[in-house]
Amino acid sequence: MSDGDGRGQRIEEMGGQLRILGEKFLLRTREQSNQLRQLLTEVAAGHTGALARLEEIAHKIHGSGSMFGFTAISDCGGALERLAESLAAPTAGSADATANPAALAQLTALLGQLEAAVEQALTR
């Protein structure tokens, strides 16, 4: 076997490993969407600290989704991250995020989009 053949086989093996890691990411993200739903419930109940945890999980989904080439998932994670960040650090005189039904609805909609993107990627 020539060096070219060995290199090609290693590349194929790495591609297979990357596919396995990508699938694990999708399954983990599906589980994390349940955590995100719970955090949204906590935010709606007045626990603003849950926004920081939501932002942290969304940040990881955003970055990992991008790394594995799941653009729609990454985009949803990034949008969730940015919105949670902006709500967690309200400007002077702005309403508390927990008392902002429009913001909670937007977070819920983004989470729904994330869940749909994960399910779509899992069925491919």
C-alpha positions as CSV (number, residue, x, y, z in Angstrom):
1,M,0.0,0.0,0.0
2,S,1.4,3.4,-0.9
3,D,1.5,6.5,1.4
4,G,-1.4,7.9,-0.5
5,D,-3.6,4.9,0.2
6,G,-2.8,5.0,4.0
7,R,-3.5,8.7,4.1
8,G,-6.9,8.1,2.4
9,Q,-7.8,5.4,4.8
10,R,-6.9,7.6,7.8
11,I,-9.1,10.4,6.3
12,E,-12.0,8.0,5.9
13,E,-11.6,6.8,9.5
14,M,-11.5,10.4,10.7
15,G,-14.7,11.1,8.7
16,G,-16.4,8.2,10.3
17,Q,-15.3,9.3,13.8
18,L,-16.6,12.8,13.0
19,R,-20.0,11.4,11.9
20,I,-20.2,9.5,15.2
21,L,-19.3,12.6,17.2
22,G,-21.9,14.6,15.2
23,E,-24.6,12.1,16.0
24,K,-23.7,12.2,19.7
25,F,-23.9,16.0,19.6
26,L,-27.4,15.8,18.1
27,L,-28.6,13.3,20.7
28,R,-27.0,15.4,23.5
29,T,-28.6,18.6,22.1
30,R,-32.0,16.8,22.0
31,E,-31.6,16.1,25.8
32,Q,-30.4,19.7,26.4
33,S,-33.5,21.0,24.8
34,N,-35.4,19.5,27.8
35,Q,-33.1,21.3,30.1
36,L,-33.7,24.5,28.2
37,R,-37.5,24.1,28.5
38,Q,-37.1,23.6,32.3
39,L,-35.0,26.8,32.5
40,L,-37.6,28.7,30.5
41,T,-40.2,27.5,33.1
42,E,-37.9,28.8,35.8
43,V,-37.4,32.2,34.1
44,A,-41.2,32.5,33.7
45,A,-41.6,31.8,37.4
46,G,-39.3,34.7,38.2
47,H,-35.9,33.0,38.5
48,T,-33.7,35.3,36.5
49,G,-30.6,33.3,37.4
50,A,-31.9,30.6,35.1
51,L,-31.1,32.9,32.1
52,A,-27.3,32.5,32.8
53,R,-27.6,28.7,32.6
54,L,-29.8,29.0,29.5
55,E,-27.2,31.2,27.9
56,E,-24.4,28.8,28.8
57,I,-26.1,25.8,27.3
58,A,-27.1,27.8,24.2
59,H,-23.5,29.0,23.8
60,K,-22.2,25.4,23.7
61,I,-24.9,24.4,21.2
62,H,-24.0,27.4,19.0
63,G,-20.3,26.5,18.9
64,S,-20.6,22.8,18.6
65,G,-23.3,23.0,16.0
66,S,-21.0,25.2,13.9
67,M,-18.0,22.9,14.4
68,F,-20.0,19.8,13.2
69,G,-21.6,21.7,10.3
70,F,-25.2,21.9,11.7
71,T,-25.8,25.5,10.6
72,A,-29.5,25.6,11.5
73,I,-28.8,24.3,15.0
74,S,-25.8,26.6,15.5
75,D,-27.9,29.6,14.3
76,C,-30.7,28.7,16.8
77,G,-28.2,28.2,19.6
78,G,-26.6,31.6,18.8
79,A,-30.0,33.4,18.8
80,L,-31.0,31.8,22.1
81,E,-27.6,32.8,23.5
82,R,-27.8,36.4,22.4
83,L,-31.4,36.8,23.6
84,A,-30.7,35.2,27.0
85,E,-27.6,37.4,27.4
86,S,-29.5,40.6,26.6
87,L,-32.3,39.7,29.0
88,A,-29.9,38.7,31.8
89,A,-28.3,42.2,31.6
90,P,-31.2,44.6,31.3
91,T,-30.5,48.2,30.8
92,A,-31.4,50.8,33.4
93,G,-35.2,51.2,33.6
94,S,-36.0,48.1,31.5
95,A,-38.5,45.5,32.6
96,D,-37.3,42.3,34.3
97,A,-37.1,39.5,31.8
98,T,-39.4,37.3,33.9
99,A,-42.1,39.9,33.5
100,N,-41.6,40.3,29.8
101,P,-44.1,37.9,28.0
102,A,-42.8,38.9,24.5
103,A,-39.2,37.9,25.5
104,L,-40.4,34.6,27.0
105,A,-42.4,33.9,23.8
106,Q,-39.4,34.7,21.7
107,L,-37.2,32.3,23.7
108,T,-39.9,29.6,23.5
109,A,-40.1,30.1,19.7
110,L,-36.3,29.9,19.3
111,L,-36.2,26.7,21.4
112,G,-38.9,25.2,19.2
113,Q,-36.9,26.1,16.1
114,L,-33.8,24.4,17.7
115,E,-35.8,21.3,18.5
116,A,-37.1,21.1,14.9
117,A,-33.6,21.6,13.5
118,V,-32.2,18.8,15.7
119,E,-35.0,16.4,14.7
120,Q,-34.5,17.2,11.0
121,A,-30.7,16.6,11.3
122,L,-31.3,13.3,13.1
123,T,-33.6,12.0,10.3
124,R,-31.0,12.6,7.6
